[in-house]
Amino acid sequence: MGIYLNPGNKGFWESIRSEIYVDKTNLISCTNALLNTEDKFVCVSRPRRFGKSMALKMLAAYYSRGCNSAELFKGLKIEDSDTFQIHLNKYNVIFLNMQQFLIEAGSGNITEYLESELLEELFEEYGDILTERNVGIAAALRKIYAKTDNQFIFLIDEWDCMMRERQQAENLQKQYLDFLRNLLKDQPYVALAYMTGILPVKKHGQHSALNMFWEYSMTGQFTFEEYTGFTEEEVKELCREYDMDFFTISNWYDGYSFRRFKHIYNPRSVVAAMKNHVLSNFWTSTETYEALKLYIDMDFDGLKNDIVQMLGGERIKVNTLSFQNDMHTFRTKDDVLTLLIHLGYLGYSQETQEAFIPNKEIIGEFENAMSVSGWPEIMRILKASERLLSDTLSGDAASVAQGLDRAHTEAASILTYNDENSLSCAIGLAYYSARKDYRLIRELPSGRGFADVVFLPLPFVNKPALVVELKYDKTANAAIQQIKDRKYTQALADYTGEILLVGINYVKERKDKPHSCIIERVKKPH
C-alpha cells in the first residue's frame, strides 16, 4: 500500500467505526456499472462537508489491490449486489487529494509536484518496468498497463481547488486542466475516473475539453441523488435512534431537492445535531459568513430583489446554464445565484428551475451576512418580526396592520414590483421570526384552491396555526371570507389545535393607512 497508489482501507474503516455511520455503500453499484464504459468519467460536485471525501475513502477501500476489504463491507448494503465480489480489491487505485498538492507545492508548480510524488511510488512498485526515470505519469501508466494488463481507477478529491483558491490565475488553471486531460482522456489504462469537488468541470474555452466527464452537481445529481446527502428515511431512523423530533430536524436541515429524492439533508449538520442533542448552525459554523456576504453584495441588477424574495419564502427562476463553473467569472445575477446553489447556500429544483433558501440553518447564515452589509431595510424588518408575531398571536389586528405596512414599505425599497406578490414577499419577511416555531408553507393546496401562506406550528410548540390570505385593492373581510368559503383550514389535516385566520389587504391608493387586517380565532373540528 502507498500514499497515492492503492492507499488501502483505513479511511473507510474509520468511517464505519464512527458513532454515526449511514450506509451509502450502494454507491459502489453505480460506479461498478460505469467501469470500462463510455460513462466511466464522473465528476460529482457538492457543497463542503457533504460526504465527498468519505465516499472516496469507501471507493478506495473497495477497489484497491493489496488489501482485503471483504470484512469491512460485511452486513452493508453493497454485499447483496451481484457485482460485489467481481470487482472487490481488483484494481490499482490512484487517490489524489488536489488540495494537499496545492498546499505542499506552495509557490511552485502543482502538477510538477504531483508528478514527482506519484512517480516516486510508481517506480517503487514497478521499477522493473519503468527503467527510465525521465518519464511523465501518463507515459509511465501506459507502460505499466502494456506489461501487466492492469487498469487503474482514479479517485480525485478537491479537484476544483485550483479554481477556488487561484481564482485569477488563468494560466495555472489552463495548465492544470491540460494535465488532467492528458492524464485521463483516451488513455487505455483508465477503468474509472471519479472526481469530486464543490464546482462542476470548469468551462475554459477550448479547455472545456474535460468534456469526457459526466457531471453530477447540485443542479442535477441524477444517478447519485441518494448519495448526495441523507435521505428523509435515513434522517427519520436517526431521529428514532437518538430521540430527536424529526419535524424540528427537518425545519433546520432539510431542503436540498432533486427529481426522485425531494428531501435531502445536510449530513454534517444532522450528525452533529444527533451527537450533541441540540440544534445549531453546525454546517455554516465551518466557514465565515464573509464568503456569502461577498456574493450577495455583488452589484448585479435584480440580485437583491431575488435574495429578498427568497428570504420572504419565495422561489425564483434561475438560468444555471451560463455559469462558467468558477468563482470570479460573473456576467449576470444568475451566475451568482448558480454559484450559491453549488456552494449549498441555495436549494434548486431541476424540474421548475427555481432556487430557494433551503432551511433554517441557511436562513441564519443569510441573516449574519446581511447584518454587516448594505441591507439595513431588510434587517429592520427581521428585527421587528418578533413583535409582529406577538401582536398576531394576541389578536391585535391594528398593530399587525401597522407592522405589515412598515415591512412592506421597507421591502419595497429593494423590490422592483409593487403588487400582491410584493405584499406576499413582505409578509414572509415580516414573519421571519416565526420560523423558529413554525413551518412556513407557501400556497398550500386546500379545499378549493391554495392558501397564500400557512404557518404550521412544529410539534411540541404550544402555539396556534396561522392561515394567512392576502388581498390587493380589496378588503381584509374578503380575505377572511375566502379562507372560509374555500375551506383552507382543511389543509391542516393532522392538526387539531387552534387556528388563527389572518386576512390582510393592501389598498395601493390609500396613502394614510394602506394595510388593513382582521384576525379570527377558530377551533378546527376533530
Secondary structure as UniProt FT lines:
FT   HELIX           10..17
FT   TURN            25..26
FT   HELIX           27..34
FT   TURN            35..36
FT   TURN            38..39
FT   STRAND          41..45
FT   TURN            48..49
FT   HELIX           52..63
FT   TURN            65..66
FT   TURN            70..75
FT   HELIX           77..80
FT   TURN            82..83
FT   HELIX           84..87
FT   TURN            88..89
FT   STRAND          91..97
FT   HELIX           98..105
FT   TURN            106..107
FT   HELIX           110..126
FT   TURN            127..129
FT   HELIX           137..148
FT   STRAND          152..157
FT   TURN            159..160
FT   HELIX           161..165
FT   TURN            167..168
FT   HELIX           170..184
FT   TURN            185..186
FT   TURN            188..189
FT   STRAND          190..197
FT   HELIX           205..208
FT   TURN            211..212
FT   STRAND          214..217
FT   TURN            218..219
FT   HELIX           222..227
FT   STRAND          230..231
FT   HELIX           232..242
FT   HELIX           246..253
FT   STRAND          264..265
FT   HELIX           267..276
FT   TURN            282..283
FT   HELIX           284..286
FT   HELIX           290..296
FT   TURN            301..302
FT   HELIX           303..311
FT   TURN            312..313
FT   STRAND          316..317
FT   TURN            321..322
FT   HELIX           333..343
FT   STRAND          347..349
FT   TURN            350..353
FT   STRAND          354..356
FT   HELIX           360..371
FT   TURN            372..374
FT   HELIX           376..393
FT   TURN            394..395
FT   HELIX           397..412
FT   TURN            413..414
FT   HELIX           420..430
FT   HELIX           432..436
FT   STRAND          438..446
FT   TURN            447..448
FT   STRAND          449..457
FT   TURN            459..460
FT   STRAND          465..472
FT   HELIX           476..485
FT   TURN            486..487
FT   HELIX           488..491
FT   TURN            493..494
FT   STRAND          498..506
FT   TURN            508..509
FT   STRAND          515..523
//
